[in-house]
Amino acid sequence: MNIKNSLFFFILLSVTKTFFAQDTSSFVQVPKGEYFVGKKGHLLNPYRKADIESYFISKTEITNLQFEKFINATGYKTDAERMHNAMIFVPGLKEFEWEQDSTAYWRYPNGKSRGGIENKMNHPVTAISYTDAIAYCKWAGVRLPTLDEWEIACRAGSTTDYFWGNDRSQIKKYANIWYGRNHLTADSTDGYMYTSPVASFAPNPWGLYDVYGNVFEFCEGELYGKPKNKNIAHARGGSWWCSKNACNFFNSFDIGRVNIHASFSNQGFRVAKSY
């Protein structure tokens, strides 16, 4: 190998190592092993053992900035942009009631009349569908975590309802959720009515942020013992909208479901990759 080629190889290797180091710094490695998932008596997610291979999972949810890089590189159009079917929330709606806003999509997750994400680039991307999340993953060379992978990383070795135990009151330290009695009036008890910047709250023991609250996180896989429905996607972890009186999915075991093309302003994702 001549000097010129050697220099090129050295530079390429250095760049590759630097990129890999930066890349893995935003991920947590989960060791291969046998873990407990689910909850006793849960119809969709019964308590059981799960064997998994080692994998990496991102510490935070994918942000508006990261998603924008994907859009700029590919020109991709999200489901909400094409179908004008994004669902948004405004205080005053009854429980589990959402409004369809034809102007809403990831740049304007609550509709254009309520402003965009210019000052929220470090917030999780929302108003995207499962299909959009898959498109991002293919471009970025990653994938969505499976239902079991997400739960194992979320639990961080615990077998309780939350990674710290069963006392729900401690969630204020770890998650952006809804504390109001209902959704008729705005609630910013934790400092945010909608999304918060990723990593605004304390991480779990394995270094993952926002596993409860902020946004629901799309996952791959099918429910244990249930046939897969190709039109239904599953999500974990609850969201800023979820309260103890409505939804209450900000825990380690519940599993949400939504159409693969549906876009809500409390849906997002984090990513994984095999070891």
Beta strands, then each sheet from edge to edge (+ up, - down):
strand 1: 27-30
strand 2: 33-37
strand 3: 48-52
strand 4: 55-58
strand 5: 87-88
strand 6: 99-100
strand 7: 216-219
strand 8: 232-236
strand 9: 256-259
strand 10: 267-268
strand 11: 272-274
sheet 1: 1+ 4- 11+
sheet 2: 2+ 3-
sheet 3: 5+ 6-
sheet 4: 9+ 8- 7+ 10+
end
